[in-house]
Amino acid sequence: MCSSDLKCPYSIIDVCASPGGKSLLAMRALPKSTLHANETIGKRVGALKENLERCGISATVTSMDPKILADIQGPVFDIVIADVPCSGQSLLVRGIDNPGCFHDVNVSKNTGRQRRIAAECVRLCKQGGIIAYSTCTYTQSENEGVVEWLLGKHPECSTVAIPLLRDRKSTRLNSSHTVISYAVF
């Protein structure tokens, strides 16, 4: 996940952090790094803090909209993790009822929100850094569509190959790099 342009220890921000799984994974993989875990939805911050503390992960925890966060922080993070809110179509596979997850209005609303969050991630990321974008849905507009939109708005960004996921390359993204329901810029 790391570019040769990045220097250890890494500064990592998880923009949509609760309940904390990706933050925990990042800190286990890159233990000397610093973590800023942000969760926009205030009522989810308690679970985030509890999970980080339970696992012994030290982090700055905030609850801010990504735009405000980017306005305050600026481009100071080597790695930006964004597991963004989505229509949640994969919940159906787990047997969780999710009415309306395929409805055009719901998908469109989520795509707009995801674009906004992804654009703020660019503002948080250092030049040469990495943005890991993910969702738990299958809709192309919420996945490859957001990546293509972001690449069109930010030509300084590009996708990168993930050799471990080579066999799971998206056939929908106009890139030779590996993408499956998420992308790394």
Beta strands, then each sheet from edge to edge (+ up, - down):
strand 1: 11-14
strand 2: 34-38
strand 3: 60-62
strand 4: 77-83
strand 5: 125-134
strand 6: 182-184
sheet 1: 3+ 2+ 1+ 4+ 5+ 6-
end
